[in-house]
Amino acid sequence: MNDNPNDPAPFYRRHVFFCVNEREDGHPRSCCLAKGSQELRDYMKAKAKEMGLKRIRINSSGCLDRCEQGPSLVIYPEGVWYTCNTREDVEEVLEVHVQGGGRVERLMMDQRTDGPAKT
């Protein structure tokens, strides 16, 4: 998905940024870390390795500014945003999107509003 034909091919087939930002207790927007994002990110990384996924990178990120909907993650090069609350959510995103190239619509964040995607 290169805009310029002279650009090199992407190094990773999929690059996942999983928010592990922490805010002080009681912050009105909360934070992904308080919602278990570190454990879910660690699980995603281990599960991707267990599944034998190649050319996939699972990274921790700072605030992705979708705090109220977190735990938040975004997958590139597509730029698709998800909310993952459980290990089962993580597994579904890995299997359907990262491995299969599809979308997990029930977990997708709507880009136009600050709410989950409407189906």
C-alpha positions in Angstrom: 0.0 0.0 0.0 2.6 2.5 -1.1 1.6 5.9 -2.5 4.9 6.3 -4.3 5.9 3.4 -6.6 9.6 4.1 -5.7 9.0 3.5 -2.0 10.3 0.2 -0.6 7.9 -2.6 0.4 6.8 -2.4 4.0 9.2 -4.2 6.4 6.2 -5.7 8.3 3.1 -7.1 6.8 1.1 -5.9 9.8 2.2 -3.5 12.5 0.1 -3.4 15.7 0.3 -0.5 18.2 -1.3 -1.4 21.5 -1.8 1.5 23.9 -0.4 1.0 27.4 -0.6 4.6 28.4 -1.1 5.3 32.2 -2.9 8.3 33.7 -3.3 9.2 37.3 -6.1 7.5 39.2 -9.4 9.2 38.8 -8.6 10.9 35.5 -11.9 11.7 33.7 -10.8 9.9 30.5 -9.3 6.9 32.4 -6.5 5.1 30.5 -5.9 1.9 28.6 -3.4 0.6 31.2 -6.1 0.7 34.0 -8.3 -1.4 31.6 -5.7 -4.2 31.4 -4.0 -3.2 28.2 -0.5 -4.3 29.2 -1.6 -7.8 29.9 -3.6 -8.0 26.7 -0.7 -6.6 24.7 1.7 -9.1 26.2 -0.8 -11.9 25.4 -1.2 -10.7 21.8 2.6 -10.7 21.3 2.9 -14.3 22.8 -0.1 -15.6 20.9 1.2 -14.1 17.6 4.5 -16.0 18.2 2.6 -19.2 19.1 0.6 -18.9 15.9 3.8 -18.6 13.9 2.9 -15.3 12.4 5.7 -13.8 10.3 6.5 -10.2 9.5 4.1 -9.1 12.2 5.1 -6.6 14.9 3.2 -6.0 18.1 4.4 -2.8 19.8 3.4 -1.0 23.0 2.4 2.6 22.3 1.8 5.7 24.3 -1.6 7.4 24.3 -3.5 6.8 21.1 -6.1 9.3 22.3 -9.1 6.9 22.2 -9.0 6.5 26.0 -12.7 6.2 26.6 -12.9 3.2 24.2 -9.8 1.4 25.4 -8.0 -0.8 25.6 -7.1 0.6 22.1 -5.0 -0.7 19.3 -4.4 0.2 15.7 -3.1 -2.0 12.9 -1.1 -0.7 10.0 -0.8 -0.4 7.1 -4.6 -0.5 7.0 -5.1 2.0 9.9 -7.9 0.0 11.4 -8.7 0.7 15.1 -10.0 -1.9 17.6 -11.1 -2.1 21.2 -9.9 -5.4 22.8 -11.2 -6.2 26.3 -10.4 -9.9 26.6 -8.0 -12.5 25.4 -10.7 -13.9 23.2 -11.0 -10.4 21.5 -7.2 -10.4 21.0 -7.3 -13.9 19.5 -10.1 -12.9 17.1 -8.2 -9.9 15.9 -5.1 -11.9 15.4 -6.9 -14.7 13.5 -9.3 -12.6 11.4 -7.3 -9.4 10.7 -3.6 -10.0 11.3 -3.5 -13.5 9.9 -6.5 -13.6 7.5 -6.7 -9.9 6.3 -10.3 -9.6 7.3 -12.0 -7.3 9.8 -13.5 -7.9 13.2 -16.4 -5.4 12.8 -17.8 -5.9 16.3 -14.5 -4.6 17.8 -13.7 -1.9 15.3 -13.8 1.8 16.4 -15.6 4.2 14.2 -13.2 6.7 12.7 -15.8 9.4 12.3 -17.1 9.5 15.8 -15.9 8.7 19.3 -18.0 5.6 19.5 -17.8 2.0 18.3 -18.6 1.2 14.7 -22.3 0.9 13.9 -23.2 -2.3 12.1 
